Amino acid sequence: MLEQIIRSHGIRLRGSTANLDATEQARDLTDLCEYLDGALTLDASLNFDQDGEMRYIGPSSGRLEFQAIFEGQDGAETETESSNPTHRSAHTRTRDEFYNSNRFLQTIMEDDAVDEELVSHLLDLYFIWENPWFPVVNEALFRSSWAEGGRYFSPLLLYCILASGSRFSDRPEVRSDPDDSNTAGKLFVEKAEILLHYDLKWPSITTIQSLAIMTTVYHSMGADAAGWLRQGMASRLALDTGMNIDPALLPGNVSLPPEEFNLRRQIYWALYFHDKLAASYTGRVCTLLDSQSIIKLPSYSNTVLSHSVGRCGPFERRTSTQLLIAMTSLCQIIEKVLQSLWALRPLMGDVQRSEFFTSCLLELKTWFYDLPSYLRIDKRNELPQVYTMHMVYHTAFILLAKPFIKNLPENSASSYPEVWSKAKELCQESAKATYLIAQKYRNEFGSFRLSPITATYCTLSAALALLDDIGSDSGERESNFHNTGVETCLKVLEELSTSWNPAKRIWSNLNRLYERARAKHGRTTEPDILGKVTIDPSSLDLSYFQGYEDIFGALSHDNVSESENIGPSFPSNALSSDYIMLSKTGELQYYGYSS
């Protein structure tokens, strides 16, 4: 009886707190250590690249047997020596000498030197608005290495950060065409591409960071293929350097400075959760799977931060670290949903789907209950990215629910009617919660001009779910509610479109879909509902997401604008399955249904 009551409130019996989960994870990793027999090494007998970067060599390679050849020989390079950062400097000099002696590269970096004030402006924009969401760079290590010539700075990484920061800036000098916001950062990323060509000869940790940032920059310009390619390169290099395996768990003594231990974890998990968001956004496969990694989550260290030279204080850094940990655990659930329900060959059959739905619903609700107070939004949260995380949380519900209701008439749901009905309700309530969180974000921060690109997909998912229910027999009041929600989503996409070109395109297409839906249901005139809809918590089923009660009622006439008709209706012969579409370059590109 007690167990049923606990589960009815969405609380998992085992590991219901963050501390218990952390203890359990540490115990599991310790147990797995006994089975690891690979090597993270610079040893020439294993690592043939000899470019100063450690690489992971697994037992199936057969190379581990070579270690015994040199053991005990005079002058033989031991594992401890080869893994020592001071020993790596000799290899790193080769790369630095090449950069310093290459006149072509020197010319690129010296020509059109960027004003120091502009550099500072763009760095601040990047570290305030982008890096807390996709934290592949440790600001303190980056700035100190820049000043001291350390290994956590490179010209390539700098140009990538400047390109990313430019997407958040309204200054005309960051644009190749002052009248086109989509050219912001283009000059920086073009220089970065030239440097990347040479950097890939000796890839390092900054190469991985640069490729990760390039991913978002290209997606922001609407170049999905280039962004997908750079993301894949970053993921492959992360696996190549063994970032998916915690060095502390490997046999032997892998000597790394404490800050690099944590940085490797930070980069890997940022790549991991970004992979899930990209897979959802494009409807493609996940490429970094949870089963491929045995690595601890990053940790917050007062010792390291006390010597930091970055902009953020300890509180902001702790919150940013906890945000990464929370997003990682959320995306582990999203991975299961994508692999089980949305993959080309889904892992779940019809018989298992009902139980899977209930299980994932429980996991998502438990994730929410475990959030610390500084990652909640029932009160004002000063970190904008926390609101984006909550939008992703509700988008995960939509991803879970849609396979049970899409293209399935209600009278055909007899095989699992309770799940079908619950999924339909969950999809609608999650869509409402998403757009209401978006409205709260607008009330707190003015607009979505500086929001991460992820808000684009969350807003689209909510709008499409609301559009699906326009014209249903839910009554005039509910229909007005859905219209208000879609118009709020259109406004959010419009605000996002300055930084993120995909939001501009989605806004245009969604507006056409909205006009078509309104025309189909006899609503050819502009609705006179703005400012007249009272959002009543009783109209929503809050059992799916307790803790959001303060959000409802946030809509106001001042913060919601009417959408405008921008073109004809969307083609009526659109396919209801996955799409293979022509890109602007004339090449076919695949977009899955979850996109």
N, C-alpha and C positions, 0 to 999 in steps of 0.2 A: 504493500500500500504506500509506504513512504517513498519507495523507489519510483512509483508511478507519479506521485505528486511532484517530486524533484524533476523528473523528466518532462512533466507537463509544463514546467516553467522554463524549459530549455536549458537546464543545467546538466552538464556531463558529470557522471559520478566519479570517473577517474581523471585526475589531472585538471580539476576545475579552476585552479588558480595559476597565475603566471609563474609563481615560485615553484609549484609542484611540477609544471611542465619543464622548467629549466633544469630542475634536479633530475627528472626522468630522462631528459635529453642527454645530460652529462653522463648518466649511468649507461645509456645505450651506446654512446660514443666510446666510452671506456671498454665496454664489452667487445665492440667491433674492432678495437685496436689490436686484439689478439689475432685477427684474421688478415690484417693488412701486411703485405709483404713487398710493397713497392718501394720506390726511392725517389725523393725529391732532391735532385743533385746537380752539381757542376762537374762531377767526375767524368773525365774524358773517356773512360771505358764504357760509360753508359750514355752520357749526353754528348752526342756527336757534333752539335752546333758550335759549342765552345765560343759563345758570344757574350758570356758574362751573366746569363740569366739561368736560374735553376729551372729544371723541367722534371715533370713526373714521368717515371718509367715504371710501368706495371709488370707484374710477374709473368703475364702471358707473352711479353716481348722476348724472353729468353736472355736478355742482356744482363740480368742480375747475376748470372753465373760468372760474368767477367770480373766482378769485384774481387773474387778469390784469387785472380791471377796476380794482382799487385799487393795483396795483403802481406805485410811483414817485410816487403822489400825496401831497401834503403832508398830514400828519395821519392818513394811513392806518395802520391797525394792522397791523404786520408779524407774521409767523408766530412769530418769536422772542418778541416782546412778548406776544402773545396766549397763548403757552404758558408764560410765566413765572409761577411760583407766586405771586409778589408781586402781579402784575397780576390774578390770580384772586381776590385777597382782596376786591376791590370787589363781585364777584358773590356771593361767599360771605356778605358782610354782609347781603345781602337775606334769605337763609335765617335767619341768626342773629337778625336784627331781628324776623323773623316769630315765631320761637320765644320771644324775650324779651317781645314785645308781646301774645302770645296768652295771655290770662288762663286759658283753659280748660286749655292745656297746662301752664302754670305750676302750676295747682292739682293736676293729676295728678302732677307730679313732686315737689310739696311735701307732699301728703297721704300719710299712712302712710309717712313717711320710714323707710328701712331702717337698722337699727343698723349703725354702722361696722364693728364686730367681725364681724357676720354677712356684710357685704359682702366683707370681707377673706377670710373663710372660704370663701365661694362662689367668689371669684376664684381663690383658690389651687387649689380642686378643679378648676375649669375648666382652668387653665393646666397643671396636673400630669397630669390624666387624659384630657381631651378634646382640647385644642388640639394636643398633639404628634401626634395621629392625624389630625385634620382641621384643619390649621394655617392658617386664614383670617385669624388675628389675629397681628400681631407684638406680643408682650407689652411690649417696651421702648417701641415707638412709642405704643402705647395708653396706657401709664401716664404717659409724659412729656407726651403731648398732653392727658391729663386734668388734669395739674398746671398746664400752661401755656396751656390753651385752644387747642390745636392742632387740625388738621383730621383727625387719626386717632382722635378720640374723639367720641362723640355719646351723648346720653341713651338713644337707641334701642339702640345697640350695648351699652351697659352693662346695660340690662334683659335683653337677649337672653343675654348672658354669665351674668347672675345666674340666669336661667331654666335654662340648660344646667347650670351648677354645682349647681343644686338637685337635679338628677336623681341626683347622686352623694352627696347629704347625707341623713343619717338624722334631722336636726333637725326637730321638728314644726312650727316656725314657718315653714318654707319650703313647707308644704302647706296648701292651702285646706281639706282634711279631714285632720286629724292621723292618722286611722286608715287612710287610703288613700294608699299610696306613689305611686300614679299621678297624684295631684294635686300632686306636688312641682314647683314652678316655675310652676304655673298662673297665680297672681296676677301674676307678673312678665311672662309672655308675653301676658297680657291687656292689661297696660299697654303693652307693646311694640307690640301690634297698633294701638292708638290712635295712638301716635307714628308708626308706619309709614304710616298714612293721610296724614299731613302730610309725612313725609320723602320720600315718592314724588313730591311736587310738585317737589322739587329733589334727585333721587337723587345720591348721592355714593359714594365708596369705602366709607364706613362703612355705607351702605345695603346694598351687596352683601354685606359681611361679616355684617350682621345677618340678612339673608334666608337666608344659608347656615347660620347657627347655628339659626335658626328651623326649618329643614328637619329637623335632627336632633331638636330638641325635640318637634316634632309627631310624627315617627316614633316617638319614645320613648313617647309617650302612646297610640300605636295609631291615630293620625289620619293614615293613609297619604295620603289625598287632599290634605289641607292641606299635608303635608310635600312631596308631589310638586309642588304648585302653587308653594310658596315656592322650591323648588329650581329650577324653571323660570324664575321671576322673577330669581333670582340669576344664572343662566346668561345670560339675555337681556341683563341690564344689563352683565354682564361683556363680552359681545360689543359692546354699544352703546358702551361706553367704550374699546373696542379693546384689551382685556386679552389677547386672543388673538394680538396682533401686537406684536412687540418694538419699542418706540419707537426704539431705536438703529438699526433697519434701515430706517426710513422716511426718504424724502428730506426735506431741510430740517433745521432745527435745532429739535428738540423738547426744550425745557428742563424737566427734572424733577430734583428732588433725588435723589441716589443711593439713599437708602432707599426712595423710592417706586418706582423702577425695580424693585428687588428684591421689594418688597411686591406689586406688580402680578403679577409672575411667580409668587410664592408663592400668591396667591389663585387665579389662573387654574388652576394645576396641581392645587391642592387641590380646586377645583370639578370639574376634569376627572376625577380618579381617583374622587372621590365619586360622580360621575355613573355610572361603570361599576359601582360597588358597589350603587348604588340600582337600576340596570337589572337586575342579577343578582337582587337581593332581591325585586323586584316582578315580574320576568319581562317587563319592558317594554323599549321601544327606548332606545338610547343617544341623548342629545340634544347632547352636546358631542363631536364627532369629532376624531380626531387630524389629519385632513386639513384641518380648519378653522383650524388654528393655525400660526403661524410665530413661535415665541417660545422664548427660551432657558430652561433650567431655573434655578431660584433658586440663589444661591451663598452660601457662608459667608464673611462678611467680619469679620476681626478689628477693623478700624477702626471699623465701626459698632457692634460689640458692646462695645468698650471703654468706650463712653459709655452703655451700657444701664443701665436701672434695674429690669429684670425680675428674677424669682426665679431663673431658670436661669443656670448658669455657662456658659462657652464650650464645654466638652465636651458638655453636654446640648444646647446649641443646634446644635452641629455635627452631632450624632447625629440630632436632629430634622430638620434640613435634608436630611441624607443619606437619612433614612427617607422623606421626601417624594419625593426623586428616585427612590429604589428603587421606591416604590409607583407612581409615574407610569409608569416603564418596564414594570412588571409589568402595569399596567392597559392599556397599549398592546397587549400581547399578548391580554389578556382581551377587549378591544374586538374584535379580529380574530375571536376564537372566537365571541363573541355575534353579530356581524354575519354571519359565514359559516355558522354552524351553528344558531343559535337564533332568528334574526330571522323575522318573519312570512313574508318572502320571502327565504330564505337565499341568500347569494351563491355558495355552493358546490353544485355538482351531484354526483351519485353518483360520476362518473368522477374528480373532483378531490379528493374527500374523503380518500382514503387518503394521497395526497401531502401534503395539508394537515395531517392528523393528525401525520405524521412531522415535518413542518416546525415545527409549534407545540411539539411535544414537545421538539425540539432547542432552540428559543428559550427555553422555560421552564427547562430544565436549564442553559443558558448563563447565564441571569439569576441563577440560584442560585450558580453558580461565581464570578460576578463580585462577589458581595457582600463588602464589607469586613468585617474581623473584628468590629467593633463593631455590626454588624447581623446577627450570627449567634447561635445559641442552643446551640451545642455546649458552651459554658460558661455560667455564670449571666450573664444580661444584666439590667442594672438598669433598663432602659427597658421597661415592660410592653408598650408598643405594638409592639415588635419581634416579640414572640410572636404577636400578632394578624396581623402581616404574613406570618409563616410559615404561619399557618392559611389566609390568603387564597391563598398560593402553592399549597398542596395542594388548595384548593377549585377553583383554576383547572384542575388536572389532571382533577378530577371533571367540571367543565363541558366540558372537551375530550372526555372519554371517553364520557359518557352518551349523546350522540346516536348513537353507534355500537352501543350495546347495549340501549337502552331499547325495550321492546315488540318486540324482535327475537329470536325463539327461536334457540337455538344451531344447530339444523339448517337455519335459513333464512339463515345468514350465509355462504353459499357464494360470494357475490360478492366478498367480501374477508375470508376466514376468519382470516388472520394479524392483520389490524388489529382484527377483532372480538375475538379472543382476547386480544390485547395491551391493548385498551381495557378489557375486563372486569377483567383483572388490575390494570391501572393504577388503575381506579376503587376497587377494594378496598384496595390498598396505600395509596393517598392518604387514604382514609377512616380507616384505622388510624393513619397518621401524624398526621392532624388531631386525633384524640381523644387520642393520646399526648402531643402538644404541649400540648393543653388540660390534661392531667393534670400536665405539667411546670409549666405556668403556675400551677395550683392549689398545687403544692408550693412554688413560689417566692413567691407573693403571697397565699396563703391562700384566696382565692376569686375568682370573676369579678364580684363586686359592683361594682367600679369599672372594669370593662373597657369598651372601646368597643362600640357596638351591633353592629358588624360581626361580632363573634364569634358572634352569634345565627345568622346565615345560614351561616357556616362550620360550626358545630356541627350545624345541621339537615342540611346537605348530606352530612356524614360519617355521621350517624345513618341517613339514608335509604339511603345506599349499603350500609351494614352490614345494614339490615333486608332489603334486596333479596336478600342472600345467606344469611339465616337459613333453615335447613331444607334447604340444598343438600347435596349428597353430599360435602362437604368433610371430614367426620369430626367426632367428638364434641369433640375438642380445639379445632378451628377454630370450631365452633359456639359453644362456651363463650367463646371469644375475642370473637366478634361480640356475644354477649349482654353481656359485660363492657363492650364499647365503647359499645353503645347505652345502657346504664345510666350510664356515665360522661357521655355526652352529655346525658342527662336531668338529671343532677346539675348540669352546667354551665348548662343552660337555667334551672334552678330558681334558681341563684345570680344569673343575669343578670336575672331577672324583676322584681327590686325596682326597678332603674333603668329597665328597658326592658320596657314592657307587651307588645310583640309576642313577646318570649321567653316570657312567661307563657302566652300563648295557644298558641304553638307547642309548649311543654312539655306542655300539656294534650292537644292533638291527637296529638302524637307518642307520648305514653304510651298512648293508646288504640290507635294503630297497632301498637305493640309488643305489647300484650296480645293483640290479634287475631292477630298473627304467631305468637306463642307458642302460642296455643290451636290454631291451624291445624296446627301441627306437633307437637301432642300434649304441649306443655310447660305444663300447667295449674298446676303448683306452682311456688313461688318457687325459682329456681335457687340451689343451694348452692355457688357458685363464687367468691364474693368472697374475696380473699386467698389463693386456691388456684391462680390462673393465673399461671404464670411466663412473662413476655414474652421470648421468645427471638428475637434478631435474625435467626437463621437461618430463622425462619418467615416473614420478610418479604423481598421482593425489593428490596434496598437500592440497586439500580442506578438506580432512578428518583430517589432523593434521598440521595446520599452526604452525610455530614455530620450525620446525625441518629442515629448509632449510640448516642450516650450517652443518648438519650431512652428507648429501649426497655428495659423492666424497671422503669419509673417507677411502675407501678401498685402500690398497697398497700391493705391492708384499711382503714386509717385514713382514706384519702382517697377511697374509693368507697362510696357508700351505696346501699342497695336502693331501687328505684323502688316506688311504691305504686300500686295499682289505683284509678283515680279515676272510672271510668265504663264504660259499655258500649263494645262494639267500634265502630270507625269504620264508617260506611255502606259496604256492599260494592258499591254501584252508582256509586262515584265515577268520574268520567271520567278517561281517561288522556291527554287532550290539554289544551290551555289552558283556563282557567276564566274565566267571567264570573260574579261572585258579588255578592250583596247585602251592602252594608256596614251598619253599625249605624244609619245615617241612612235606610236604605231605598233608597239609590241603587246602581245597578249599578257595579261596579268590575272592571277587567280585571287578571288575574294570569296571567302567562305560565308555561310549563312549567319554565323554569329556576329559578323562585322556590321 
